[in-house]
């Protein structure tokens, strides 16, 4: 399984693939923290997180063949980890009290 994931990540190429390899130790050097990842790539922590997200999404798509409905897919029916938006105060808009 690790070899399959490693092949999917290497196939991505670019900085996102490098970020994944470093973060999760796919290059054989061991995992690095988010802060260490940002320093090694020469980017901000936010940029490192974005690269990881892009890389994970692309690797997941390569591994699943783009099949919708994986647990992190918030666009597929029934997928996603986010709770449904609450209606708040009964759907009533806020207004001035008068």
C-alpha atoms as a printed R data frame, in Angstrom:
   type eleno elety resid chain resno       x      y       z
1  ATOM     1    CA   UNK     A     1   0.000  0.000   0.000
2  ATOM     2    CA   UNK     A     2   2.804  2.420   0.859
3  ATOM     3    CA   UNK     A     3   4.400  1.765  -2.521
4  ATOM     4    CA   UNK     A     4   1.099  2.574  -4.244
5  ATOM     5    CA   UNK     A     5   0.736  5.850  -2.340
6  ATOM     6    CA   UNK     A     6   4.376  6.725  -2.972
7  ATOM     7    CA   UNK     A     7   3.918  6.100  -6.713
8  ATOM     8    CA   UNK     A     8   0.779  8.275  -6.779
9  ATOM     9    CA   UNK     A     9   2.613 11.128  -5.051
10 ATOM    10    CA   UNK     A    10   5.720 10.876  -7.221
11 ATOM    11    CA   UNK     A    11   3.471 10.893 -10.282
12 ATOM    12    CA   UNK     A    12   2.104 14.277  -9.259
13 ATOM    13    CA   UNK     A    13   5.424 16.061  -9.591
14 ATOM    14    CA   UNK     A    14   6.009 19.629  -8.498
15 ATOM    15    CA   UNK     A    15   6.162 21.270  -5.108
16 ATOM    16    CA   UNK     A    16   2.982 19.627  -3.825
17 ATOM    17    CA   UNK     A    17   4.529 16.190  -4.345
18 ATOM    18    CA   UNK     A    18   7.695 17.309  -2.572
19 ATOM    19    CA   UNK     A    19   5.612 18.649   0.324
20 ATOM    20    CA   UNK     A    20   3.781 15.324   0.702
21 ATOM    21    CA   UNK     A    21   6.996 13.312   0.496
22 ATOM    22    CA   UNK     A    22   8.655 15.412   3.188
23 ATOM    23    CA   UNK     A    23   5.644 15.678   5.499
24 ATOM    24    CA   UNK     A    24   4.806 11.979   5.506
25 ATOM    25    CA   UNK     A    25   8.306 10.545   5.085
26 ATOM    26    CA   UNK     A    26   7.667  9.068   1.655
27 ATOM    27    CA   UNK     A    27  11.224  9.855   0.627
28 ATOM    28    CA   UNK     A    28  12.635  7.560   3.316
29 ATOM    29    CA   UNK     A    29  13.958 10.406   5.483
30 ATOM    30    CA   UNK     A    30  11.175 10.288   8.083
31 ATOM    31    CA   UNK     A    31   8.239 12.599   8.671
32 ATOM    32    CA   UNK     A    32   8.699 16.313   9.339
33 ATOM    33    CA   UNK     A    33   6.464 18.714  11.258
34 ATOM    34    CA   UNK     A    34   4.436 21.417   9.543
35 ATOM    35    CA   UNK     A    35   6.879 24.084  10.706
36 ATOM    36    CA   UNK     A    36   9.879 22.096   9.489
37 ATOM    37    CA   UNK     A    37   8.122 21.474   6.188
38 ATOM    38    CA   UNK     A    38   7.563 25.190   5.639
39 ATOM    39    CA   UNK     A    39  11.220 25.928   6.411
40 ATOM    40    CA   UNK     A    40  12.504 23.167   4.118
41 ATOM    41    CA   UNK     A    41  10.320 24.385   1.261
42 ATOM    42    CA   UNK     A    42  11.070 28.045   1.938
43 ATOM    43    CA   UNK     A    43   7.395 28.995   2.226
44 ATOM    44    CA   UNK     A    44   5.030 30.172   4.953
45 ATOM    45    CA   UNK     A    45   3.209 27.634   7.134
46 ATOM    46    CA   UNK     A    46  -0.023 28.600   5.409
47 ATOM    47    CA   UNK     A    47   1.500 27.985   1.976
48 ATOM    48    CA   UNK     A    48   2.836 24.613   3.176
49 ATOM    49    CA   UNK     A    49  -0.667 23.624   4.367
50 ATOM    50    CA   UNK     A    50  -2.131 24.651   1.014
51 ATOM    51    CA   UNK     A    51   0.482 22.616  -0.865
52 ATOM    52    CA   UNK     A    52  -0.369 19.601   1.298
53 ATOM    53    CA   UNK     A    53  -4.083 20.047   0.622
54 ATOM    54    CA   UNK     A    54  -3.563 20.327  -3.134
55 ATOM    55    CA   UNK     A    55  -1.221 17.352  -3.120
56 ATOM    56    CA   UNK     A    56  -3.512 15.185  -0.990
57 ATOM    57    CA   UNK     A    57  -6.507 15.989  -3.173
58 ATOM    58    CA   UNK     A    58  -4.569 15.173  -6.350
59 ATOM    59    CA   UNK     A    59  -3.089 11.972  -4.906
60 ATOM    60    CA   UNK     A    60  -6.528 10.872  -3.682
61 ATOM    61    CA   UNK     A    61  -7.951 11.460  -7.131
62 ATOM    62    CA   UNK     A    62  -5.165  9.408  -8.717
63 ATOM    63    CA   UNK     A    63  -5.674  6.574  -6.225
64 ATOM    64    CA   UNK     A    64  -9.469  6.473  -6.452
65 ATOM    65    CA   UNK     A    65  -9.749  7.263 -10.140
66 ATOM    66    CA   UNK     A    66 -11.648 10.436  -9.274
67 ATOM    67    CA   UNK     A    67 -14.479  8.496  -7.637
68 ATOM    68    CA   UNK     A    68 -16.699 10.813  -5.571
69 ATOM    69    CA   UNK     A    69 -17.844 10.057  -2.072
70 ATOM    70    CA   UNK     A    70 -14.615  9.579  -0.153
71 ATOM    71    CA   UNK     A    71 -14.892 10.824   3.438
72 ATOM    72    CA   UNK     A    72 -13.221 14.183   2.766
73 ATOM    73    CA   UNK     A    73 -15.234 14.989  -0.365
74 ATOM    74    CA   UNK     A    74 -17.662 17.711   0.650
75 ATOM    75    CA   UNK     A    75 -19.092 17.989  -2.866
76 ATOM    76    CA   UNK     A    76 -20.378 14.435  -3.162
77 ATOM    77    CA   UNK     A    77 -23.822 13.517  -1.855
78 ATOM    78    CA   UNK     A    78 -23.432 11.996   1.572
79 ATOM    79    CA   UNK     A    79 -19.699 12.756   1.632
80 ATOM    80    CA   UNK     A    80 -17.812 15.165   3.769
81 ATOM    81    CA   UNK     A    81 -17.006 15.726   7.377
82 ATOM    82    CA   UNK     A    82 -18.656 19.069   7.916
83 ATOM    83    CA   UNK     A    83 -21.966 19.296   9.726
84 ATOM    84    CA   UNK     A    84 -24.908 20.786   7.907
85 ATOM    85    CA   UNK     A    85 -25.343 24.514   8.376
86 ATOM    86    CA   UNK     A    86 -27.725 25.319  11.162
87 ATOM    87    CA   UNK     A    87 -30.687 27.514  10.327
88 ATOM    88    CA   UNK     A    88 -29.753 29.846  13.169
89 ATOM    89    CA   UNK     A    89 -32.677 31.799  14.566
90 ATOM    90    CA   UNK     A    90 -35.389 30.067  12.621
91 ATOM    91    CA   UNK     A    91 -34.220 31.549   9.366
92 ATOM    92    CA   UNK     A    92 -35.297 35.019  10.447
93 ATOM    93    CA   UNK     A    93 -33.074 37.882   9.304
94 ATOM    94    CA   UNK     A    94 -31.670 40.143  11.942
95 ATOM    95    CA   UNK     A    95 -33.260 43.532  12.075
96 ATOM    96    CA   UNK     A    96 -33.429 46.602  14.221
97 ATOM    97    CA   UNK     A    97 -35.500 46.608  17.305
98 ATOM    98    CA   UNK     A    98 -37.762 49.465  17.322
